[in-house]
Each structure stands twice: as structure tokens, then as C-alpha cells.
Amino acid sequence: MIIVSKKIPKPRVYVAGPYSCKNYCPGISVSLVAMREGIQACMALIHDDMIPFCPWLDFMLALMDHEGTLPKTFFYEYSNAFLVVCDAVYIHKFVKSRTGILNEMILADKNNIPVINDYMKLIQWRNKWIKEQGLSRH
């Protein structure tokens, strides 16, 4: 039996960034580059003692939706439900024209969740968070 403490020893960080490449990957029409970069950003957080929510992994839900019954709005609701329980939002690659990223920033702001778009500032924020929680890095 796994017992989950309400006091999580690592900060939960929602990782935001582009899901498709149409605006920043010239000549590439698929989302694979953006997805790979997003997942790599999440892996960096794992290696730096954070627990990322990785929205690029939701493609597996779409893959298993053989009938195509999951509307695009479901994926926004799914991600937003996790965003509002995270301790911070990290924007690994900001693209001004991406309304999804802007909406995530607005939702974080409405929920008093810090939005950080620089990795070194994220590390500083993590260190402060750990100290405020009375925890230590292991």
C-alpha cells in the first residue's frame, strides 16, 4: 500500500509551451518537434528534483480514443485541472502567438500560481519553495 503525504517533498510544476510547430518550426507541419522539446523540458525538471505535469504526454489519450470522441476541449480541461493544483508554472518556450500558453498564464495568475519562464529562475524558485516547506533536497 502506498501512502501519499499531503506534504509533497518536491514542488509540482506545470510545464507550458507550444504543442504544435506551425509557428516556430519552419517547414515542419507536425507536432513531434514541439512534443519532444516539451517532454525534454519535463525530464530536466525531474532531474532537478521537481515533479512536472507534462501536457505533451496526453497524446496517448488521443491515441487510444479510436472513435475520436474526445473533443479538443477535454484536453484543455484535463491540463487545466492539473495546472491549478501545481505550485508553479514553467514556460519552457514562450511563443507570443500561442493562445494556449497565454490562457495557461492567465489561469495561473488567477490562482496565484507563479509563472516562471527562465530555467535558472525556476531553480531559484524551487530552492525557496523547499526552504519554505521546511524540507531539504535529497
N, CA, C and O atoms as CSV, one atom per row, in Angstrom:
chain,resi,resn,atom,element,x,y,z
A,1,MET,N,N,0.839,-1.178,0.000
A,1,MET,CA,C,0.000,0.000,0.000
A,1,MET,C,C,0.888,1.247,0.000
A,1,MET,O,O,1.827,1.353,0.789
A,2,ILE,N,N,0.585,2.164,-0.873
A,2,ILE,CA,C,1.320,3.418,-0.940
A,2,ILE,C,C,0.532,4.478,-0.190
A,2,ILE,O,O,-0.656,4.682,-0.441
A,3,ILE,N,N,1.203,5.144,0.726
A,3,ILE,CA,C,0.566,6.227,1.473
A,3,ILE,C,C,1.149,7.537,0.956
A,3,ILE,O,O,2.363,7.742,0.973
A,4,VAL,N,N,0.284,8.401,0.506
A,4,VAL,CA,C,0.725,9.681,-0.028
A,4,VAL,C,C,0.529,10.756,1.034
A,4,VAL,O,O,-0.578,10.970,1.530
A,5,SER,N,N,1.607,11.415,1.364
A,5,SER,CA,C,1.553,12.507,2.328
A,5,SER,C,C,0.999,13.744,1.650
A,5,SER,O,O,1.236,13.970,0.463
A,6,LYS,N,N,0.259,14.547,2.404
A,6,LYS,CA,C,-0.225,15.808,1.851
A,6,LYS,C,C,0.933,16.772,1.627
A,6,LYS,O,O,0.832,17.687,0.810
A,7,LYS,N,N,2.020,16.571,2.341
A,7,LYS,CA,C,3.199,17.412,2.185
A,7,LYS,C,C,4.125,16.739,1.165
A,7,LYS,O,O,4.852,15.802,1.496
A,8,ILE,N,N,4.088,17.221,-0.054
A,8,ILE,CA,C,4.890,16.661,-1.138
A,8,ILE,C,C,6.326,17.188,-0.983
A,8,ILE,O,O,6.518,18.395,-0.842
A,9,PRO,N,N,7.333,16.309,-1.008
A,9,PRO,CA,C,8.705,16.769,-0.790
A,9,PRO,C,C,9.343,17.478,-1.981
A,9,PRO,O,O,10.453,17.999,-1.869
A,10,LYS,N,N,8.660,17.500,-3.104
A,10,LYS,CA,C,9.172,18.180,-4.295
A,10,LYS,C,C,8.058,19.050,-4.864
A,10,LYS,O,O,6.887,18.676,-4.797
A,11,PRO,N,N,8.406,20.197,-5.418
A,11,PRO,CA,C,7.352,21.057,-5.979
A,11,PRO,C,C,6.756,20.472,-7.255
A,11,PRO,O,O,7.454,19.879,-8.077
A,12,ARG,N,N,5.446,20.656,-7.395
A,12,ARG,CA,C,4.732,20.247,-8.607
A,12,ARG,C,C,4.741,21.428,-9.563
A,12,ARG,O,O,4.308,22.527,-9.216
A,13,VAL,N,N,5.237,21.191,-10.765
A,13,VAL,CA,C,5.395,22.269,-11.737
A,13,VAL,C,C,4.700,21.893,-13.040
A,13,VAL,O,O,5.001,20.865,-13.648
A,14,TYR,N,N,3.776,22.735,-13.452
A,14,TYR,CA,C,3.110,22.572,-14.746
A,14,TYR,C,C,4.046,23.151,-15.802
A,14,TYR,O,O,4.452,24.309,-15.703
A,15,VAL,N,N,4.387,22.358,-16.805
A,15,VAL,CA,C,5.292,22.822,-17.849
A,15,VAL,C,C,4.460,23.226,-19.064
A,15,VAL,O,O,3.733,22.413,-19.636
A,16,ALA,N,N,4.580,24.478,-19.439
A,16,ALA,CA,C,3.823,25.015,-20.568
A,16,ALA,C,C,4.766,25.298,-21.728
A,16,ALA,O,O,5.949,25.584,-21.542
A,17,GLY,N,N,4.215,25.211,-22.911
A,17,GLY,CA,C,4.982,25.500,-24.115
A,17,GLY,C,C,4.157,25.091,-25.316
A,17,GLY,O,O,3.066,24.542,-25.158
A,18,PRO,N,N,4.654,25.346,-26.505
A,18,PRO,CA,C,3.883,25.029,-27.703
A,18,PRO,C,C,3.695,23.524,-27.880
A,18,PRO,O,O,4.580,22.731,-27.560
A,19,TYR,N,N,2.543,23.154,-28.387
A,19,TYR,CA,C,2.225,21.755,-28.655
A,19,TYR,C,C,2.426,21.442,-30.133
A,19,TYR,O,O,2.705,20.300,-30.498
A,20,SER,N,N,2.285,22.438,-30.965
A,20,SER,CA,C,2.497,22.230,-32.401
A,20,SER,C,C,3.633,23.125,-32.866
A,20,SER,O,O,4.049,24.041,-32.157
A,21,CYS,N,N,4.121,22.852,-34.048
A,21,CYS,CA,C,5.297,23.568,-34.558
A,21,CYS,C,C,4.969,24.651,-35.565
A,21,CYS,O,O,5.880,25.344,-36.019
A,22,LYS,N,N,3.733,24.827,-35.929
A,22,LYS,CA,C,3.437,25.674,-37.080
A,22,LYS,C,C,3.996,27.089,-36.986
A,22,LYS,O,O,4.220,27.726,-38.015
A,23,ASN,N,N,4.224,27.592,-35.787
A,23,ASN,CA,C,4.711,28.967,-35.667
A,23,ASN,C,C,6.203,29.081,-35.399
A,23,ASN,O,O,6.763,30.169,-35.532
A,24,TYR,N,N,6.861,27.996,-35.028
A,24,TYR,CA,C,8.285,28.166,-34.730
A,24,TYR,C,C,9.166,27.057,-35.306
A,24,TYR,O,O,10.370,27.042,-35.047
A,25,CYS,N,N,8.612,26.154,-36.062
A,25,CYS,CA,C,9.400,25.120,-36.733
A,25,CYS,C,C,9.153,25.236,-38.239
A,25,CYS,O,O,8.394,24.441,-38.794
A,26,PRO,N,N,9.767,26.196,-38.903
A,26,PRO,CA,C,9.505,26.409,-40.324
A,26,PRO,C,C,9.699,25.140,-41.137
A,26,PRO,O,O,10.703,24.442,-40.997
A,27,GLY,N,N,8.730,24.856,-41.981
A,27,GLY,CA,C,8.829,23.707,-42.863
A,27,GLY,C,C,8.410,22.389,-42.251
A,27,GLY,O,O,8.361,21.375,-42.946
A,28,ILE,N,N,8.109,22.382,-40.972
A,28,ILE,CA,C,7.680,21.140,-40.322
A,28,ILE,C,C,6.229,21.318,-39.910
A,28,ILE,O,O,5.899,22.230,-39.152
A,29,SER,N,N,5.370,20.452,-40.406
A,29,SER,CA,C,3.946,20.637,-40.137
A,29,SER,C,C,3.435,19.766,-38.995
A,29,SER,O,O,2.269,19.885,-38.616
A,30,VAL,N,N,4.257,18.911,-38.447
A,30,VAL,CA,C,3.807,18.021,-37.378
A,30,VAL,C,C,4.216,18.552,-36.017
A,30,VAL,O,O,5.019,19.479,-35.915
A,31,SER,N,N,3.668,17.970,-34.995
A,31,SER,CA,C,3.909,18.430,-33.628
A,31,SER,C,C,5.068,17.715,-32.949
A,31,SER,O,O,5.371,18.008,-31.792
A,32,LEU,N,N,5.714,16.797,-33.631
A,32,LEU,CA,C,6.720,15.968,-32.962
A,32,LEU,C,C,7.871,16.767,-32.364
A,32,LEU,O,O,8.323,16.447,-31.264
A,33,VAL,N,N,8.351,17.782,-33.044
A,33,VAL,CA,C,9.461,18.576,-32.518
A,33,VAL,C,C,9.033,19.283,-31.233
A,33,VAL,O,O,9.749,19.246,-30.232
A,34,ALA,N,N,7.879,19.920,-31.263
A,34,ALA,CA,C,7.384,20.626,-30.074
A,34,ALA,C,C,7.140,19.651,-28.928
A,34,ALA,O,O,7.455,19.951,-27.776
A,35,MET,N,N,6.579,18.485,-29.243
A,35,MET,CA,C,6.327,17.495,-28.204
A,35,MET,C,C,7.635,17.003,-27.598
A,35,MET,O,O,7.750,16.889,-26.377
A,36,ARG,N,N,8.612,16.712,-28.436
A,36,ARG,CA,C,9.909,16.238,-27.940
A,36,ARG,C,C,10.553,17.294,-27.042
A,36,ARG,O,O,11.062,16.968,-25.970
A,37,GLU,N,N,10.533,18.552,-27.472
A,37,GLU,CA,C,11.128,19.620,-26.664
A,37,GLU,C,C,10.401,19.784,-25.331
A,37,GLU,O,O,11.033,20.012,-24.300
A,38,GLY,N,N,9.071,19.667,-25.353
A,38,GLY,CA,C,8.305,19.776,-24.118
A,38,GLY,C,C,8.601,18.646,-23.153
A,38,GLY,O,O,8.757,18.866,-21.952
A,39,ILE,N,N,8.678,17.436,-23.686
A,39,ILE,CA,C,8.977,16.273,-22.841
A,39,ILE,C,C,10.400,16.370,-22.306
A,39,ILE,O,O,10.652,16.013,-21.155
A,40,GLN,N,N,11.340,16.850,-23.131
A,40,GLN,CA,C,12.718,17.052,-22.655
A,40,GLN,C,C,12.764,18.080,-21.525
A,40,GLN,O,O,13.513,17.912,-20.562
A,41,ALA,N,N,11.971,19.135,-21.642
A,41,ALA,CA,C,11.905,20.129,-20.567
A,41,ALA,C,C,11.406,19.476,-19.282
A,41,ALA,O,O,11.923,19.758,-18.200
A,42,CYS,N,N,10.413,18.614,-19.394
A,42,CYS,CA,C,9.897,17.917,-18.207
A,42,CYS,C,C,10.949,17.000,-17.601
A,42,CYS,O,O,11.057,16.901,-16.379
A,43,MET,N,N,11.726,16.329,-18.449
A,43,MET,CA,C,12.794,15.463,-17.941
A,43,MET,C,C,13.839,16.270,-17.164
A,43,MET,O,O,14.370,15.801,-16.158
A,44,ALA,N,N,14.126,17.473,-17.634
A,44,ALA,CA,C,15.082,18.323,-16.910
A,44,ALA,C,C,14.555,18.626,-15.511
A,44,ALA,O,O,15.318,18.614,-14.545
A,45,LEU,N,N,13.259,18.896,-15.394
A,45,LEU,CA,C,12.677,19.171,-14.080
A,45,LEU,C,C,12.785,17.952,-13.169
A,45,LEU,O,O,13.082,18.085,-11.982
A,46,ILE,N,N,12.545,16.775,-13.720
A,46,ILE,CA,C,12.666,15.544,-12.926
A,46,ILE,C,C,14.089,15.422,-12.381
A,46,ILE,O,O,14.281,15.118,-11.204
A,47,HIS,N,N,15.085,15.659,-13.236
A,47,HIS,CA,C,16.484,15.558,-12.811
A,47,HIS,C,C,16.863,16.639,-11.801
A,47,HIS,O,O,17.839,16.489,-11.066
A,48,ASP,N,N,16.101,17.717,-11.764
A,48,ASP,CA,C,16.361,18.799,-10.810
A,48,ASP,C,C,15.368,18.792,-9.649
A,48,ASP,O,O,15.042,19.842,-9.095
A,49,ASP,N,N,14.891,17.605,-9.285
A,49,ASP,CA,C,14.066,17.392,-8.085
A,49,ASP,C,C,12.738,18.126,-8.089
A,49,ASP,O,O,12.334,18.690,-7.073
A,50,MET,N,N,12.056,18.123,-9.230
A,50,MET,CA,C,10.706,18.667,-9.298
A,50,MET,C,C,9.801,17.611,-9.912
A,50,MET,O,O,10.269,16.688,-10.579
A,51,ILE,N,N,8.520,17.752,-9.686
A,51,ILE,CA,C,7.536,16.829,-10.250
A,51,ILE,C,C,6.752,17.590,-11.317
A,51,ILE,O,O,5.871,18.386,-10.994
A,52,PRO,N,N,7.073,17.345,-12.588
A,52,PRO,CA,C,6.400,18.100,-13.647
A,52,PRO,C,C,5.081,17.462,-14.063
A,52,PRO,O,O,4.931,16.240,-14.055
A,53,PHE,N,N,4.129,18.316,-14.428
A,53,PHE,CA,C,2.982,17.834,-15.196
A,53,PHE,C,C,3.353,18.100,-16.636
A,53,PHE,O,O,3.666,19.231,-17.006
A,54,CYS,N,N,3.319,17.057,-17.453
A,54,CYS,CA,C,3.789,17.119,-18.836
A,54,CYS,C,C,2.605,16.998,-19.796
A,54,CYS,O,O,2.206,15.883,-20.132
A,55,PRO,N,N,2.035,18.117,-20.241
A,55,PRO,CA,C,0.844,18.046,-21.090
A,55,PRO,C,C,1.080,17.366,-22.437
A,55,PRO,O,O,0.121,16.961,-23.093
A,56,TRP,N,N,2.336,17.234,-22.861
A,56,TRP,CA,C,2.604,16.587,-24.146
A,56,TRP,C,C,2.363,15.086,-24.088
A,56,TRP,O,O,2.266,14.440,-25.131
A,57,LEU,N,N,2.265,14.522,-22.897
A,57,LEU,CA,C,2.015,13.092,-22.781
A,57,LEU,C,C,0.538,12.741,-22.956
A,57,LEU,O,O,0.189,11.561,-22.998
A,58,ASP,N,N,-0.328,13.739,-23.058
A,58,ASP,CA,C,-1.748,13.431,-23.251
A,58,ASP,C,C,-2.046,12.879,-24.649
A,58,ASP,O,O,-3.169,12.454,-24.923
A,59,PHE,N,N,-1.046,12.887,-25.526
A,59,PHE,CA,C,-1.267,12.325,-26.855
A,59,PHE,C,C,-1.674,10.858,-26.758
A,59,PHE,O,O,-2.340,10.337,-27.653
A,60,MET,N,N,-1.276,10.190,-25.673
A,60,MET,CA,C,-1.641,8.781,-25.515
A,60,MET,C,C,-3.148,8.622,-25.346
A,60,MET,O,O,-3.721,7.628,-25.791
A,61,LEU,N,N,-3.783,9.583,-24.714
A,61,LEU,CA,C,-5.242,9.528,-24.593
A,61,LEU,C,C,-5.899,9.627,-25.966
A,61,LEU,O,O,-6.838,8.891,-26.270
A,62,ALA,N,N,-5.398,10.539,-26.789
A,62,ALA,CA,C,-5.930,10.685,-28.152
A,62,ALA,C,C,-5.649,9.432,-28.963
A,62,ALA,O,O,-6.484,9.007,-29.762
A,63,LEU,N,N,-4.487,8.840,-28.766
A,63,LEU,CA,C,-4.123,7.622,-29.481
A,63,LEU,C,C,-5.097,6.482,-29.162
A,63,LEU,O,O,-5.435,5.686,-30.038
A,64,MET,N,N,-5.536,6.410,-27.926
A,64,MET,CA,C,-6.446,5.340,-27.512
A,64,MET,C,C,-7.912,5.658,-27.781
A,64,MET,O,O,-8.768,4.790,-27.608
A,65,ASP,N,N,-8.214,6.860,-28.192
A,65,ASP,CA,C,-9.582,7.285,-28.486
A,65,ASP,C,C,-9.916,6.898,-29.934
A,65,ASP,O,O,-9.989,7.754,-30.816
A,66,HIS,N,N,-10.114,5.601,-30.159
A,66,HIS,CA,C,-10.322,5.070,-31.521
A,66,HIS,C,C,-11.524,5.682,-32.226
A,66,HIS,O,O,-11.508,5.839,-33.447
A,67,GLU,N,N,-12.551,6.026,-31.486
A,67,GLU,CA,C,-13.754,6.595,-32.097
A,67,GLU,C,C,-13.666,8.108,-32.275
A,67,GLU,O,O,-14.536,8.712,-32.902
A,68,GLY,N,N,-12.639,8.708,-31.739
A,68,GLY,CA,C,-12.500,10.158,-31.851
A,68,GLY,C,C,-13.541,10.921,-31.059
A,68,GLY,O,O,-14.009,11.972,-31.496
A,69,THR,N,N,-13.909,10.399,-29.893
A,69,THR,CA,C,-14.974,11.011,-29.098
A,69,THR,C,C,-14.475,12.096,-28.139
A,69,THR,O,O,-15.273,12.863,-27.599
A,70,LEU,N,N,-13.160,12.160,-27.928
A,70,LEU,CA,C,-12.644,13.183,-27.011
A,70,LEU,C,C,-12.495,14.502,-27.764
A,70,LEU,O,O,-11.677,14.606,-28.678
A,71,PRO,N,N,-13.275,15.502,-27.388
A,71,PRO,CA,C,-13.150,16.806,-28.067
A,71,PRO,C,C,-11.882,17.527,-27.598
A,71,PRO,O,O,-11.335,17.219,-26.539
A,72,LYS,N,N,-11.438,18.467,-28.385
A,72,LYS,CA,C,-10.246,19.252,-28.047
A,72,LYS,C,C,-10.416,19.926,-26.681
A,72,LYS,O,O,-9.447,20.078,-25.937
A,73,THR,N,N,-11.644,20.327,-26.357
A,73,THR,CA,C,-11.888,20.986,-25.070
A,73,THR,C,C,-11.557,20.072,-23.890
A,73,THR,O,O,-11.170,20.555,-22.826
A,74,PHE,N,N,-11.706,18.746,-24.071
A,74,PHE,CA,C,-11.360,17.820,-22.995
A,74,PHE,C,C,-9.894,17.977,-22.614
A,74,PHE,O,O,-9.553,17.984,-21.431
A,75,PHE,N,N,-9.032,18.103,-23.608
A,75,PHE,CA,C,-7.605,18.181,-23.341
A,75,PHE,C,C,-7.242,19.476,-22.612
A,75,PHE,O,O,-6.332,19.489,-21.782
A,76,TYR,N,N,-7.949,20.562,-22.921
A,76,TYR,CA,C,-7.743,21.811,-22.180
A,76,TYR,C,C,-8.201,21.636,-20.731
A,76,TYR,O,O,-7.504,22.047,-19.803
A,77,GLU,N,N,-9.371,21.028,-20.539
A,77,GLU,CA,C,-9.884,20.795,-19.183
A,77,GLU,C,C,-8.936,19.893,-18.396
A,77,GLU,O,O,-8.665,20.135,-17.220
A,78,TYR,N,N,-8.446,18.871,-19.046
A,78,TYR,CA,C,-7.525,17.911,-18.435
A,78,TYR,C,C,-6.268,18.627,-17.936
A,78,TYR,O,O,-5.878,18.477,-16.778
A,79,SER,N,N,-5.645,19.399,-18.813
A,79,SER,CA,C,-4.433,20.129,-18.433
A,79,SER,C,C,-4.711,21.175,-17.359
A,79,SER,O,O,-3.951,21.302,-16.399
A,80,ASN,N,N,-5.796,21.921,-17.520
A,80,ASN,CA,C,-6.120,22.975,-16.557
A,80,ASN,C,C,-6.401,22.419,-15.170
A,80,ASN,O,O,-6.083,23.060,-14.168
A,81,ALA,N,N,-6.995,21.233,-15.104
A,81,ALA,CA,C,-7.269,20.613,-13.808
A,81,ALA,C,C,-5.972,20.339,-13.054
A,81,ALA,O,O,-5.931,20.426,-11.827
A,82,PHE,N,N,-4.926,20.012,-13.781
A,82,PHE,CA,C,-3.632,19.797,-13.136
A,82,PHE,C,C,-2.921,21.110,-12.865
A,82,PHE,O,O,-2.269,21.256,-11.831
A,83,LEU,N,N,-3.036,22.060,-13.771
A,83,LEU,CA,C,-2.356,23.347,-13.594
A,83,LEU,C,C,-2.743,23.991,-12.263
A,83,LEU,O,O,-1.877,24.493,-11.547
A,84,VAL,N,N,-4.028,23.982,-11.928
A,84,VAL,CA,C,-4.492,24.710,-10.732
A,84,VAL,C,C,-4.053,24.069,-9.417
A,84,VAL,O,O,-4.206,24.688,-8.363
A,85,VAL,N,N,-3.517,22.857,-9.444
A,85,VAL,CA,C,-3.014,22.241,-8.210
A,85,VAL,C,C,-1.489,22.220,-8.164
A,85,VAL,O,O,-0.900,21.666,-7.236
A,86,CYS,N,N,-0.860,22.815,-9.153
A,86,CYS,CA,C,0.600,22.875,-9.171
A,86,CYS,C,C,1.096,24.054,-8.339
A,86,CYS,O,O,0.359,24.998,-8.053
A,87,ASP,N,N,2.361,23.967,-7.964
A,87,ASP,CA,C,2.981,25.016,-7.157
A,87,ASP,C,C,3.533,26.142,-8.022
A,87,ASP,O,O,3.708,27.265,-7.548
A,88,ALA,N,N,3.806,25.845,-9.286
A,88,ALA,CA,C,4.328,26.850,-10.217
A,88,ALA,C,C,4.041,26.405,-11.641
A,88,ALA,O,O,3.739,25.240,-11.900
A,89,VAL,N,N,4.143,27.356,-12.555
A,89,VAL,CA,C,4.068,27.083,-13.982
A,89,VAL,C,C,5.401,27.501,-14.579
A,89,VAL,O,O,5.872,28.618,-14.365
A,90,TYR,N,N,5.999,26.589,-15.331
A,90,TYR,CA,C,7.245,26.887,-16.027
A,90,TYR,C,C,6.965,26.911,-17.522
A,90,TYR,O,O,6.477,25.931,-18.086
A,91,ILE,N,N,7.272,28.023,-18.155
A,91,ILE,CA,C,7.098,28.130,-19.604
A,91,ILE,C,C,8.459,27.879,-20.233
A,91,ILE,O,O,9.354,28.722,-20.175
A,92,HIS,N,N,8.597,26.712,-20.830
A,92,HIS,CA,C,9.911,26.333,-21.340
A,92,HIS,C,C,10.229,27.006,-22.670
A,92,HIS,O,O,11.401,27.170,-23.009
A,93,LYS,N,N,9.220,27.392,-23.418
A,93,LYS,CA,C,9.455,28.097,-24.681
A,93,LYS,C,C,8.232,28.961,-24.942
A,93,LYS,O,O,7.162,28.461,-25.287
A,94,PHE,N,N,8.407,30.261,-24.773
A,94,PHE,CA,C,7.276,31.161,-24.953
A,94,PHE,C,C,7.163,31.564,-26.417
A,94,PHE,O,O,8.123,32.016,-27.041
A,95,VAL,N,N,5.963,31.385,-26.937
A,95,VAL,CA,C,5.650,31.816,-28.297
A,95,VAL,C,C,4.441,32.732,-28.177
A,95,VAL,O,O,3.347,32.277,-27.843
A,96,LYS,N,N,4.634,34.035,-28.450
A,96,LYS,CA,C,3.581,35.043,-28.226
A,96,LYS,C,C,2.253,34.691,-28.867
A,96,LYS,O,O,1.198,34.964,-28.295
A,97,SER,N,N,2.288,34.100,-30.025
A,97,SER,CA,C,1.044,33.871,-30.758
A,97,SER,C,C,0.284,32.633,-30.283
A,97,SER,O,O,-0.776,32.326,-30.829
A,98,ARG,N,N,0.783,31.932,-29.305
A,98,ARG,CA,C,0.129,30.708,-28.841
A,98,ARG,C,C,-0.893,31.043,-27.756
A,98,ARG,O,O,-0.530,31.360,-26.623
A,99,THR,N,N,-2.161,30.969,-28.113
A,99,THR,CA,C,-3.209,31.313,-27.144
A,99,THR,C,C,-3.265,30.322,-25.988
A,99,THR,O,O,-3.663,30.686,-24.882
A,100,GLY,N,N,-2.871,29.070,-26.232
A,100,GLY,CA,C,-2.874,28.088,-25.150
A,100,GLY,C,C,-1.943,28.500,-24.029
A,100,GLY,O,O,-2.306,28.419,-22.855
A,101,ILE,N,N,-0.740,28.943,-24.381
A,101,ILE,CA,C,0.228,29.381,-23.368
A,101,ILE,C,C,-0.303,30.617,-22.643
A,101,ILE,O,O,-0.213,30.710,-21.419
A,102,LEU,N,N,-0.849,31.556,-23.395
A,102,LEU,CA,C,-1.388,32.770,-22.770
A,102,LEU,C,C,-2.530,32.436,-21.818
A,102,LEU,O,O,-2.622,33.012,-20.733
A,103,ASN,N,N,-3.398,31.515,-22.213
A,103,ASN,CA,C,-4.507,31.109,-21.336
A,103,ASN,C,C,-3.992,30.419,-20.077
A,103,ASN,O,O,-4.554,30.598,-18.996
A,104,GLU,N,N,-2.927,29.633,-20.211
A,104,GLU,CA,C,-2.345,28.976,-19.040
A,104,GLU,C,C,-1.750,30.014,-18.088
A,104,GLU,O,O,-1.857,29.878,-16.869
A,105,MET,N,N,-1.130,31.041,-18.646
A,105,MET,CA,C,-0.577,32.111,-17.814
A,105,MET,C,C,-1.684,32.849,-17.064
A,105,MET,O,O,-1.523,33.175,-15.888
A,106,ILE,N,N,-2.791,33.109,-17.728
A,106,ILE,CA,C,-3.928,33.796,-17.104
A,106,ILE,C,C,-4.512,32.935,-15.987
A,106,ILE,O,O,-4.801,33.434,-14.899
A,107,LEU,N,N,-4.683,31.633,-16.261
A,107,LEU,CA,C,-5.236,30.727,-15.253
A,107,LEU,C,C,-4.311,30.650,-14.036
A,107,LEU,O,O,-4.780,30.652,-12.897
A,108,ALA,N,N,-3.027,30.583,-14.271
A,108,ALA,CA,C,-2.074,30.553,-13.152
A,108,ALA,C,C,-2.178,31.837,-12.338
A,108,ALA,O,O,-2.209,31.798,-11.108
A,109,ASP,N,N,-2.231,32.962,-13.022
A,109,ASP,CA,C,-2.331,34.258,-12.335
A,109,ASP,C,C,-3.601,34.336,-11.485
A,109,ASP,O,O,-3.561,34.809,-10.350
A,110,LYS,N,N,-4.722,33.873,-12.032
A,110,LYS,CA,C,-5.998,33.893,-11.290
A,110,LYS,C,C,-5.937,33.013,-10.049
A,110,LYS,O,O,-6.674,33.240,-9.089
A,111,ASN,N,N,-5.063,32.007,-10.063
A,111,ASN,CA,C,-4.941,31.082,-8.942
A,111,ASN,C,C,-3.687,31.338,-8.095
A,111,ASN,O,O,-3.280,30.496,-7.295
A,112,ASN,N,N,-3.080,32.527,-8.288
A,112,ASN,CA,C,-1.893,32.922,-7.516
A,112,ASN,C,C,-0.752,31.903,-7.618
A,112,ASN,O,O,-0.051,31.630,-6.644
A,113,ILE,N,N,-0.590,31.354,-8.811
A,113,ILE,CA,C,0.484,30.398,-9.063
A,113,ILE,C,C,1.574,31.138,-9.828
A,113,ILE,O,O,1.301,31.721,-10.877
A,114,PRO,N,N,2.805,31.123,-9.319
A,114,PRO,CA,C,3.868,31.840,-10.021
A,114,PRO,C,C,4.135,31.254,-11.412
A,114,PRO,O,O,4.118,30.038,-11.606
A,115,VAL,N,N,4.381,32.146,-12.365
A,115,VAL,CA,C,4.724,31.761,-13.728
A,115,VAL,C,C,6.176,32.152,-13.950
A,115,VAL,O,O,6.559,33.308,-13.766
A,116,ILE,N,N,6.974,31.174,-14.348
A,116,ILE,CA,C,8.413,31.377,-14.492
A,116,ILE,C,C,8.812,30.950,-15.905
A,116,ILE,O,O,8.447,29.865,-16.358
A,117,ASN,N,N,9.562,31.809,-16.595
A,117,ASN,CA,C,9.944,31.453,-17.961
A,117,ASN,C,C,11.446,31.379,-18.179
A,117,ASN,O,O,11.912,31.382,-19.319
A,118,ASP,N,N,12.201,31.313,-17.100
A,118,ASP,CA,C,13.652,31.194,-17.173
A,118,ASP,C,C,14.058,30.030,-16.268
A,118,ASP,O,O,13.665,29.987,-15.102
A,119,TYR,N,N,14.842,29.089,-16.795
A,119,TYR,CA,C,15.139,27.877,-16.027
A,119,TYR,C,C,15.944,28.174,-14.761
A,119,TYR,O,O,15.701,27.558,-13.723
A,120,MET,N,N,16.875,29.084,-14.824
A,120,MET,CA,C,17.658,29.405,-13.624
A,120,MET,C,C,16.770,30.042,-12.550
A,120,MET,O,O,16.961,29.797,-11.359
A,121,LYS,N,N,15.802,30.858,-12.973
A,121,LYS,CA,C,14.849,31.425,-12.008
A,121,LYS,C,C,13.957,30.329,-11.431
A,121,LYS,O,O,13.553,30.403,-10.271
A,122,LEU,N,N,13.651,29.318,-12.234
A,122,LEU,CA,C,12.873,28.183,-11.733
A,122,LEU,C,C,13.660,27.450,-10.646
A,122,LEU,O,O,13.094,27.073,-9.621
A,123,ILE,N,N,14.936,27.249,-10.861
A,123,ILE,CA,C,15.774,26.584,-9.853
A,123,ILE,C,C,15.820,27.417,-8.572
A,123,ILE,O,O,15.723,26.868,-7.475
A,124,GLN,N,N,15.966,28.733,-8.704
A,124,GLN,CA,C,15.945,29.612,-7.527
A,124,GLN,C,C,14.599,29.521,-6.814
A,124,GLN,O,O,14.543,29.450,-5.586
A,125,TRP,N,N,13.509,29.522,-7.596
A,125,TRP,CA,C,12.179,29.395,-7.003
A,125,TRP,C,C,12.057,28.065,-6.274
A,125,TRP,O,O,11.525,28.022,-5.165
A,126,ARG,N,N,12.547,26.959,-6.885
A,126,ARG,CA,C,12.494,25.636,-6.249
A,126,ARG,C,C,13.216,25.654,-4.913
A,126,ARG,O,O,12.698,25.143,-3.920
A,127,ASN,N,N,14.408,26.239,-4.878
A,127,ASN,CA,C,15.172,26.289,-3.630
A,127,ASN,C,C,14.416,27.039,-2.543
A,127,ASN,O,O,14.394,26.617,-1.387
A,128,LYS,N,N,13.800,28.147,-2.917
A,128,LYS,CA,C,12.999,28.930,-1.973
A,128,LYS,C,C,11.786,28.122,-1.510
A,128,LYS,O,O,11.454,28.133,-0.324
A,129,TRP,N,N,11.130,27.430,-2.422
A,129,TRP,CA,C,9.957,26.611,-2.100
A,129,TRP,C,C,10.329,25.531,-1.095
A,129,TRP,O,O,9.614,25.312,-0.117
A,130,ILE,N,N,11.445,24.860,-1.339
A,130,ILE,CA,C,11.896,23.793,-0.437
A,130,ILE,C,C,12.144,24.358,0.964
A,130,ILE,O,O,11.752,23.755,1.963
A,131,LYS,N,N,12.785,25.497,1.024
A,131,LYS,CA,C,13.082,26.130,2.312
A,131,LYS,C,C,11.781,26.508,3.030
A,131,LYS,O,O,11.644,26.273,4.230
A,132,GLU,N,N,10.828,27.094,2.294
A,132,GLU,CA,C,9.548,27.498,2.885
A,132,GLU,C,C,8.744,26.312,3.396
A,132,GLU,O,O,7.970,26.449,4.343
A,133,GLN,N,N,8.922,25.147,2.774
A,133,GLN,CA,C,8.203,23.948,3.189
A,133,GLN,C,C,8.880,23.254,4.385
A,133,GLN,O,O,8.340,22.305,4.954
A,134,GLY,N,N,10.054,23.743,4.747
A,134,GLY,CA,C,10.792,23.111,5.838
A,134,GLY,C,C,11.376,21.777,5.414
A,134,GLY,O,O,11.565,20.884,6.239
A,135,LEU,N,N,11.660,21.645,4.137
A,135,LEU,CA,C,12.197,20.397,3.591
A,135,LEU,C,C,13.660,20.590,3.238
A,135,LEU,O,O,14.184,21.703,3.289
A,136,SER,N,N,14.304,19.506,2.883
A,136,SER,CA,C,15.673,19.604,2.372
A,136,SER,C,C,15.766,18.798,1.090
A,136,SER,O,O,15.039,17.823,0.897
A,137,ARG,N,N,16.668,19.218,0.220
A,137,ARG,CA,C,16.893,18.488,-1.032
A,137,ARG,C,C,17.624,17.214,-0.720
A,137,ARG,O,O,18.570,17.199,0.067
A,138,HIS,N,N,17.166,16.105,-1.364
A,138,HIS,CA,C,17.908,14.857,-1.159
A,138,HIS,C,C,18.590,14.460,-2.423
A,138,HIS,O,O,19.269,13.434,-2.463
